[in-house]
Amino acid sequence: MTIKELRELTPAELEQKIYDLKQELFELRRKKAVGSLERGEQVRIVRKQLAWAETVKRELELAK
């Protein structure tokens, strides 16, 4: 998901997306700790998407 797609979401959808990304990041970190994570770069990708989503959320807050 790109930042452009995140900007098109409603605030409720954005909150849900942030929640889902946090859950996914938690699972990836758990798998990494156990040693069962096959693609380590996936953690970095999810962290970047989460940062984009948080940025869009902040932009919406400042626009009000």
Sequence and secondary structure as in RCSB ss.txt:
>XXXX:A:sequence
MTIKELRELTPAELEQKIYDLKQELFELRRKKAVGSLERGEQVRIVRKQLAWAETVKRELELAK
>XXXX:A:secstr
  HHHHHTS HHHHHHHHHHHHHHHHHHHHHHHHT  S THHHHHHHHHHHHHHHHHHHHHHH 
